[in-house]
Amino acid sequence: AFEMHPQGVQFFDESLQQSFNRGRIEGRATEKAAAVLDVLDARGLTVSDAQRERIVSCSDLEILTRWVRRSATIASVDELFE
């Protein structure tokens, strides 16, 4: 019979929780990056491939939140990163 030691269960649970939290944060970052791009698109601002890559590769929720807000008022996409 297979028996797991309590330490093994605890390690597994912590590892699973960390993976879940990381996945949840990555999901929120993806949603915020999409929101930035949606607002810029709705405003008719052209996003270069390099700018798009910078936006979608960002995983910092604070920065992405700032970009969502800025994307509503900036005159050009370059201003987003200032």
Stockholm file with secondary structure:
# STOCKHOLM 1.0

chainA/1-82         AFEMHPQGVQFFDESLQQSFNRGRIEGRATEKAAAVLDVLDARGLTVSDAQRERIVSCSDLEILTRWVRRSATIASVDELFE
#=GR chainA/1-82 SS CCCCCHHHHHHHHHHHHHHHHHHHHHHHHHHHHHHHHHHHHHTTCCCCHHHHHHHHHCCCHHHHHHHHHHHTTCSSGGGGGC
#=GC SS_cons        CCCCCHHHHHHHHHHHHHHHHHHHHHHHHHHHHHHHHHHHHHTTCCCCHHHHHHHHHCCCHHHHHHHHHHHTTCSSGGGGGC
//
